[in-house]
Amino acid sequence: MKPNLHNPYGYKVCYRERRSKTIVRYFIVHSYKDAVSVKQGYIRYPPRERETDRQLNRPTWLILPITRKEVLRGIWRECPF
């Protein structure tokens, strides 16, 4: 699947842990280039889970586009991480 490099709303860097179907949003950025940079940093230096500070179970990192609905609901008014 080829990414949409011209999304006017931004991108979410998310992860999904091994054996889990839940996708967790971890960071949001304005450009695809920044999203790729953040994803590479998370792969190189894996962060811990924010709520409980536990080590993540072999996360798969994803870059997903932010939709218009999310913008209208106020995704950019939230904390970016």
Residue pairs with C-beta under 8 A, 6 or more apart in sequence:
3 32
3 63
3 65
4 65
5 32
7 32
7 65
7 66
9 65
9 66
9 67
9 68
9 70
9 71
10 28
10 29
10 30
10 31
10 65
10 66
10 76
11 28
11 29
11 30
11 31
11 32
11 34
11 35
11 63
11 64
11 65
11 66
12 25
12 26
12 27
12 28
12 35
12 63
12 64
12 65
12 66
13 25
13 26
13 27
13 28
13 29
13 35
13 38
13 39
13 42
13 61
13 62
13 63
14 23
14 24
14 25
14 26
14 61
14 62
14 63
14 64
15 23
15 24
15 26
15 42
15 56
15 59
15 60
15 61
15 62
16 22
16 23
16 24
16 59
16 60
16 62
17 56
17 57
17 58
17 59
17 60
18 57
18 58
18 59
18 60
19 57
20 57
23 62
23 64
26 42
26 47
26 81
27 38
27 80
27 81
28 66
28 75
28 76
28 80
28 81
29 35
29 38
29 80
32 63
35 63
36 63
39 61
39 63
42 59
42 61
43 61
46 55
46 56
46 59
47 56
48 54
48 55
48 56
49 55
49 56
66 75
